[in-house]
Amino acid sequence: MIKPLGDRVLVRPLEAEQKTRGGIIIPDNAKEAPAKGEVIVLGNGKIKHGKVHDFSVSKGDKVLYSKYAGDEIEIDGTEYKIMKEDEILGIL
């Protein structure tokens, strides 16, 4: 597993919804990239004015992030996103 540096976090995107709330099945080519994920690994924290600041998220948190946040990487056949904590919009 990769260890992010600084204030970066490793997030595993959650699967896109298979059907709408009304029960309509969404085909694979019409699904949007998920903007929700699970925090897998945290970096060391942000260093500001010589002090390390703790993260607002924890390992295992389900988070919401911007559609274009972070960089996509693949580890052992699994897709992940590595992003700065600032790119996370909220905890679900």
Beta strands, then each sheet from edge to edge (+ up, - down):
strand 1: 8-13
strand 2: 36-42
strand 3: 46-48
strand 4: 51-53
strand 5: 62-65
strand 6: 71-75
strand 7: 78-84
strand 8: 88-91
sheet 1: 6+ 7- 1+ 2- 5+ 8-
sheet 2: 3+ 4-
end
